[in-house]
Amino acid sequence: MSPRRLYGPVVLAMLATGGLAFFAAGRTWAEAEVRAEGLASATVRVTGADAQPLVSALAVVVVTAALAILAAGHRMRRVVGVLTVVVSVAAIVLVPRPGGGGLVDAVRAAAEKSPAYTSPSSIGDISYSPWPFVAIAAFVLAIVLGAVTVRLAGAWPTMSSRYDAPGAAKQLPPDASSSDMWKAMDRGDDPTA
């Protein structure tokens, strides 16, 4: 497959991976039952954004990077690709792992806000979902897509210069006739500038 044909799929895949990581960060990553004698029990749930807010923020950066690829030139696309790799590596490092301190601390903090909480012993076993691993997988794929962007950015098409800011307008002499002004307008120049 030619590098030009990979342009669209890479951009769409990067949008999808950023969106998937953001979606995963909003799902429940851990939950526990809080029970105390004489009180109603309560279930506390912690999302990825509760445990580590930077994960969802870095997922938004990946989505934004995908959109930036569409408007950037060759060199800037390489910069965006490197940024995507760096951001994704940072996100993988920051994702709290099941059983790790980040999620356990977040569940404890949520349990302490529960009306059923009386002591640390009132928190039951913590159960974990697979969403942290989904977020990690999405960021791993974003690393690959960022590297592909760095590698193939020079071969991808860019927006035409039609959308660039216009250069300096051609000035008509002060004694230009109305015919010259009409000709300037036909060329696309503004005779009043």
BELHUKA-V664196 format. One record per residue. RES is the residue in three letters. SS is DSSP state (h for helix, s for strand, l for the rest). Layout:
RES/SS ; RES/SS
//
This chain:
MET/l ; SER/l ; PRO/h ; ARG/h ; ARG/h ; LEU/h ; TYR/h ; GLY/h ; PRO/h ; VAL/h ; VAL/h ; LEU/h ; ALA/h ; MET/h ; LEU/h ; ALA/h ; THR/h ; GLY/h ; GLY/h ; LEU/h ; ALA/h ; PHE/h ; PHE/h ; ALA/h ; ALA/h ; GLY/l ; ARG/l ; THR/s ; TRP/s ; ALA/s ; GLU/s ; ALA/s ; GLU/s ; VAL/s ; ARG/l ; ALA/l ; GLU/l ; GLY/l ; LEU/l ; ALA/l ; SER/l ; ALA/s ; THR/s ; VAL/s ; ARG/s ; VAL/s ; THR/s ; GLY/h ; ALA/h ; ASP/h ; ALA/h ; GLN/l ; PRO/h ; LEU/h ; VAL/h ; SER/h ; ALA/h ; LEU/h ; ALA/h ; VAL/h ; VAL/h ; VAL/h ; VAL/h ; THR/h ; ALA/h ; ALA/h ; LEU/h ; ALA/h ; ILE/h ; LEU/h ; ALA/h ; ALA/l ; GLY/l ; HIS/h ; ARG/h ; MET/h ; ARG/h ; ARG/h ; VAL/h ; VAL/h ; GLY/h ; VAL/h ; LEU/h ; THR/h ; VAL/h ; VAL/h ; VAL/h ; SER/h ; VAL/h ; ALA/h ; ALA/h ; ILE/h ; VAL/h ; LEU/h ; VAL/l ; PRO/l ; ARG/l ; PRO/l ; GLY/l ; GLY/l ; GLY/h ; GLY/h ; LEU/h ; VAL/h ; ASP/h ; ALA/h ; VAL/h ; ARG/h ; ALA/h ; ALA/h ; ALA/h ; GLU/h ; LYS/l ; SER/l ; PRO/l ; ALA/l ; TYR/l ; THR/l ; SER/l ; PRO/h ; SER/h ; SER/h ; ILE/s ; GLY/s ; ASP/s ; ILE/s ; SER/s ; TYR/s ; SER/l ; PRO/l ; TRP/h ; PRO/h ; PHE/h ; VAL/h ; ALA/h ; ILE/h ; ALA/h ; ALA/h ; PHE/h ; VAL/h ; LEU/h ; ALA/h ; ILE/h ; VAL/h ; LEU/h ; GLY/h ; ALA/h ; VAL/h ; THR/h ; VAL/h ; ARG/h ; LEU/h ; ALA/h ; GLY/h ; ALA/h ; TRP/l ; PRO/l ; THR/l ; MET/l ; SER/l ; SER/h ; ARG/h ; TYR/h ; ASP/l ; ALA/l ; PRO/l ; GLY/l ; ALA/l ; ALA/l ; LYS/l ; GLN/l ; LEU/l ; PRO/l ; PRO/l ; ASP/l ; ALA/l ; SER/l ; SER/h ; SER/h ; ASP/h ; MET/h ; TRP/h ; LYS/h ; ALA/h ; MET/h ; ASP/h ; ARG/h ; GLY/l ; ASP/l ; ASP/l ; PRO/l ; THR/l ; ALA/l
//
